Amino acid sequence: MSSPGLTLLLLLMATPPPLQPSSLAPPDTPEGKAAIVGLILSALERATSFLKKRLPEINLDGVVGFRVLEVQLKGVQEKWAWDPQLQWPSLRVGKLVEKLVPLLHRSIFYLKLSDPKYLREFQPIIQPGFWKLPHAWTSTDASMVYPTFESWDSFSEERSDSCLVQLLGTGTDSSQPCRLSDFCRTLMTKPGCSGYCLSHQLLFFLLARMKGCTGGLFCQGQHYMNLFCANMMDLNRRAEAIGYAYPTRDIFMENSRPSDGALD
């Protein structure tokens, strides 16, 4: 499956042209923070309206992105509830969650019509409670960036999907979750990957963490996530340096999904 980057894409589509720096108060002031919060919430509200209008056309990858957004909004609401200065934005976030939850519930109906097999295989990751916020944000380590990136012809979305299904335990063989074939071990830990291969490697270990996989290779899960995040950040910097020219723009959005818990 594609990584849950659709949310970011929708936000970029829905966000109005950026304001000039002079039109915003400094971000380290209460006024500046309030302005930034307002811009972000307005973009999220437009993205949710977009979801409502296009709900019959939504695919599973998009639902995953909005499910992650729901979890993040609830986390923000819980944190802001303790700050008197953020009570109004907190209420606004709460209303947004109230709109989003029933839309996500209704999306299952359309997914059953469009691709029931895909839904059956990946339904666990769109269920309430699957996604959890990281306990802490981490900074990427530039020393973990690969000296060179390799092209690896063995990678394909279909092969990646088969490994994710194996991890989730939702295949037709009724296997237990967290199992790992030699092929998937090689695919998901191959060094030097870039592009979609790299983001799918991170997604694999992220799903393993959400699923509670801890034995064997998954004992090193945090190491691999740190490694992949560092290289994704490096690729994003390269994309920024060339003005997000095609096809780096799509990779940039893929790498910028809001679920990996990494900061520059």
Secondary structure as a PSIPRED ss2 file (coil, helix, strand):
# PSIPRED VFORMAT (PSIPRED V4.0)

   1 M C   1.000  0.000  0.000
   2 S C   1.000  0.000  0.000
   3 S C   1.000  0.000  0.000
   4 P C   1.000  0.000  0.000
   5 G C   1.000  0.000  0.000
   6 L H   0.000  1.000  0.000
   7 T H   0.000  1.000  0.000
   8 L H   0.000  1.000  0.000
   9 L H   0.000  1.000  0.000
  10 L H   0.000  1.000  0.000
  11 L H   0.000  1.000  0.000
  12 L H   0.000  1.000  0.000
  13 M H   0.000  1.000  0.000
  14 A H   0.000  1.000  0.000
  15 T C   1.000  0.000  0.000
  16 P C   1.000  0.000  0.000
  17 P C   1.000  0.000  0.000
  18 P C   1.000  0.000  0.000
  19 L C   1.000  0.000  0.000
  20 Q C   1.000  0.000  0.000
  21 P H   0.000  1.000  0.000
  22 S H   0.000  1.000  0.000
  23 S H   0.000  1.000  0.000
  24 L C   1.000  0.000  0.000
  25 A C   1.000  0.000  0.000
  26 P C   1.000  0.000  0.000
  27 P C   1.000  0.000  0.000
  28 D C   1.000  0.000  0.000
  29 T C   1.000  0.000  0.000
  30 P H   0.000  1.000  0.000
  31 E H   0.000  1.000  0.000
  32 G H   0.000  1.000  0.000
  33 K H   0.000  1.000  0.000
  34 A H   0.000  1.000  0.000
  35 A H   0.000  1.000  0.000
  36 I H   0.000  1.000  0.000
  37 V H   0.000  1.000  0.000
  38 G H   0.000  1.000  0.000
  39 L H   0.000  1.000  0.000
  40 I H   0.000  1.000  0.000
  41 L H   0.000  1.000  0.000
  42 S H   0.000  1.000  0.000
  43 A H   0.000  1.000  0.000
  44 L H   0.000  1.000  0.000
  45 E H   0.000  1.000  0.000
  46 R H   0.000  1.000  0.000
  47 A H   0.000  1.000  0.000
  48 T H   0.000  1.000  0.000
  49 S H   0.000  1.000  0.000
  50 F H   0.000  1.000  0.000
  51 L H   0.000  1.000  0.000
  52 K H   0.000  1.000  0.000
  53 K H   0.000  1.000  0.000
  54 R C   1.000  0.000  0.000
  55 L H   0.000  1.000  0.000
  56 P H   0.000  1.000  0.000
  57 E H   0.000  1.000  0.000
  58 I C   1.000  0.000  0.000
  59 N C   1.000  0.000  0.000
  60 L H   0.000  1.000  0.000
  61 D H   0.000  1.000  0.000
  62 G H   0.000  1.000  0.000
  63 V H   0.000  1.000  0.000
  64 V H   0.000  1.000  0.000
  65 G H   0.000  1.000  0.000
  66 F H   0.000  1.000  0.000
  67 R H   0.000  1.000  0.000
  68 V H   0.000  1.000  0.000
  69 L H   0.000  1.000  0.000
  70 E H   0.000  1.000  0.000
  71 V H   0.000  1.000  0.000
  72 Q H   0.000  1.000  0.000
  73 L H   0.000  1.000  0.000
  74 K H   0.000  1.000  0.000
  75 G H   0.000  1.000  0.000
  76 V H   0.000  1.000  0.000
  77 Q H   0.000  1.000  0.000
  78 E H   0.000  1.000  0.000
  79 K H   0.000  1.000  0.000
  80 W H   0.000  1.000  0.000
  81 A C   1.000  0.000  0.000
  82 W C   1.000  0.000  0.000
  83 D C   1.000  0.000  0.000
  84 P H   0.000  1.000  0.000
  85 Q H   0.000  1.000  0.000
  86 L H   0.000  1.000  0.000
  87 Q H   0.000  1.000  0.000
  88 W H   0.000  1.000  0.000
  89 P H   0.000  1.000  0.000
  90 S H   0.000  1.000  0.000
  91 L H   0.000  1.000  0.000
  92 R H   0.000  1.000  0.000
  93 V H   0.000  1.000  0.000
  94 G H   0.000  1.000  0.000
  95 K H   0.000  1.000  0.000
  96 L H   0.000  1.000  0.000
  97 V H   0.000  1.000  0.000
  98 E H   0.000  1.000  0.000
  99 K H   0.000  1.000  0.000
 100 L H   0.000  1.000  0.000
 101 V H   0.000  1.000  0.000
 102 P H   0.000  1.000  0.000
 103 L H   0.000  1.000  0.000
 104 L H   0.000  1.000  0.000
 105 H H   0.000  1.000  0.000
 106 R H   0.000  1.000  0.000
 107 S H   0.000  1.000  0.000
 108 I H   0.000  1.000  0.000
 109 F H   0.000  1.000  0.000
 110 Y H   0.000  1.000  0.000
 111 L H   0.000  1.000  0.000
 112 K H   0.000  1.000  0.000
 113 L H   0.000  1.000  0.000
 114 S H   0.000  1.000  0.000
 115 D C   1.000  0.000  0.000
 116 P H   0.000  1.000  0.000
 117 K H   0.000  1.000  0.000
 118 Y H   0.000  1.000  0.000
 119 L H   0.000  1.000  0.000
 120 R H   0.000  1.000  0.000
 121 E H   0.000  1.000  0.000
 122 F H   0.000  1.000  0.000
 123 Q H   0.000  1.000  0.000
 124 P H   0.000  1.000  0.000
 125 I H   0.000  1.000  0.000
 126 I H   0.000  1.000  0.000
 127 Q C   1.000  0.000  0.000
 128 P C   1.000  0.000  0.000
 129 G C   1.000  0.000  0.000
 130 F C   1.000  0.000  0.000
 131 W C   1.000  0.000  0.000
 132 K C   1.000  0.000  0.000
 133 L C   1.000  0.000  0.000
 134 P C   1.000  0.000  0.000
 135 H C   1.000  0.000  0.000
 136 A C   1.000  0.000  0.000
 137 W C   1.000  0.000  0.000
 138 T E   0.000  0.000  1.000
 139 S E   0.000  0.000  1.000
 140 T C   1.000  0.000  0.000
 141 D C   1.000  0.000  0.000
 142 A H   0.000  1.000  0.000
 143 S H   0.000  1.000  0.000
 144 M H   0.000  1.000  0.000
 145 V C   1.000  0.000  0.000
 146 Y C   1.000  0.000  0.000
 147 P C   1.000  0.000  0.000
 148 T C   1.000  0.000  0.000
 149 F C   1.000  0.000  0.000
 150 E C   1.000  0.000  0.000
 151 S C   1.000  0.000  0.000
 152 W C   1.000  0.000  0.000
 153 D C   1.000  0.000  0.000
 154 S C   1.000  0.000  0.000
 155 F C   1.000  0.000  0.000
 156 S C   1.000  0.000  0.000
 157 E H   0.000  1.000  0.000
 158 E H   0.000  1.000  0.000
 159 R H   0.000  1.000  0.000
 160 S H   0.000  1.000  0.000
 161 D H   0.000  1.000  0.000
 162 S H   0.000  1.000  0.000
 163 C H   0.000  1.000  0.000
 164 L H   0.000  1.000  0.000
 165 V H   0.000  1.000  0.000
 166 Q H   0.000  1.000  0.000
 167 L H   0.000  1.000  0.000
 168 L H   0.000  1.000  0.000
 169 G C   1.000  0.000  0.000
 170 T C   1.000  0.000  0.000
 171 G C   1.000  0.000  0.000
 172 T C   1.000  0.000  0.000
 173 D C   1.000  0.000  0.000
 174 S C   1.000  0.000  0.000
 175 S C   1.000  0.000  0.000
 176 Q C   1.000  0.000  0.000
 177 P C   1.000  0.000  0.000
 178 C C   1.000  0.000  0.000
 179 R C   1.000  0.000  0.000
 180 L C   1.000  0.000  0.000
 181 S C   1.000  0.000  0.000
 182 D H   0.000  1.000  0.000
 183 F H   0.000  1.000  0.000
 184 C H   0.000  1.000  0.000
 185 R H   0.000  1.000  0.000
 186 T H   0.000  1.000  0.000
 187 L H   0.000  1.000  0.000
 188 M H   0.000  1.000  0.000
 189 T H   0.000  1.000  0.000
 190 K C   1.000  0.000  0.000
 191 P C   1.000  0.000  0.000
 192 G C   1.000  0.000  0.000
 193 C C   1.000  0.000  0.000
 194 S C   1.000  0.000  0.000
 195 G H   0.000  1.000  0.000
 196 Y H   0.000  1.000  0.000
 197 C H   0.000  1.000  0.000
 198 L H   0.000  1.000  0.000
 199 S H   0.000  1.000  0.000
 200 H H   0.000  1.000  0.000
 201 Q H   0.000  1.000  0.000
 202 L H   0.000  1.000  0.000
 203 L H   0.000  1.000  0.000
 204 F H   0.000  1.000  0.000
 205 F H   0.000  1.000  0.000
 206 L H   0.000  1.000  0.000
 207 L H   0.000  1.000  0.000
 208 A H   0.000  1.000  0.000
 209 R H   0.000  1.000  0.000
 210 M H   0.000  1.000  0.000
 211 K H   0.000  1.000  0.000
 212 G C   1.000  0.000  0.000
 213 C C   1.000  0.000  0.000
 214 T C   1.000  0.000  0.000
 215 G C   1.000  0.000  0.000
 216 G H   0.000  1.000  0.000
 217 L H   0.000  1.000  0.000
 218 F H   0.000  1.000  0.000
 219 C H   0.000  1.000  0.000
 220 Q H   0.000  1.000  0.000
 221 G H   0.000  1.000  0.000
 222 Q H   0.000  1.000  0.000
 223 H H   0.000  1.000  0.000
 224 Y H   0.000  1.000  0.000
 225 M H   0.000  1.000  0.000
 226 N H   0.000  1.000  0.000
 227 L H   0.000  1.000  0.000
 228 F H   0.000  1.000  0.000
 229 C H   0.000  1.000  0.000
 230 A H   0.000  1.000  0.000
 231 N H   0.000  1.000  0.000
 232 M H   0.000  1.000  0.000
 233 M H   0.000  1.000  0.000
 234 D H   0.000  1.000  0.000
 235 L H   0.000  1.000  0.000
 236 N H   0.000  1.000  0.000
 237 R H   0.000  1.000  0.000
 238 R H   0.000  1.000  0.000
 239 A H   0.000  1.000  0.000
 240 E H   0.000  1.000  0.000
 241 A H   0.000  1.000  0.000
 242 I C   1.000  0.000  0.000
 243 G C   1.000  0.000  0.000
 244 Y C   1.000  0.000  0.000
 245 A C   1.000  0.000  0.000
 246 Y C   1.000  0.000  0.000
 247 P C   1.000  0.000  0.000
 248 T H   0.000  1.000  0.000
 249 R H   0.000  1.000  0.000
 250 D H   0.000  1.000  0.000
 251 I H   0.000  1.000  0.000
 252 F H   0.000  1.000  0.000
 253 M H   0.000  1.000  0.000
 254 E H   0.000  1.000  0.000
 255 N H   0.000  1.000  0.000
 256 S C   1.000  0.000  0.000
 257 R C   1.000  0.000  0.000
 258 P C   1.000  0.000  0.000
 259 S C   1.000  0.000  0.000
 260 D C   1.000  0.000  0.000
 261 G C   1.000  0.000  0.000
 262 A E   0.000  0.000  1.000
 263 L E   0.000  0.000  1.000
 264 D C   1.000  0.000  0.000
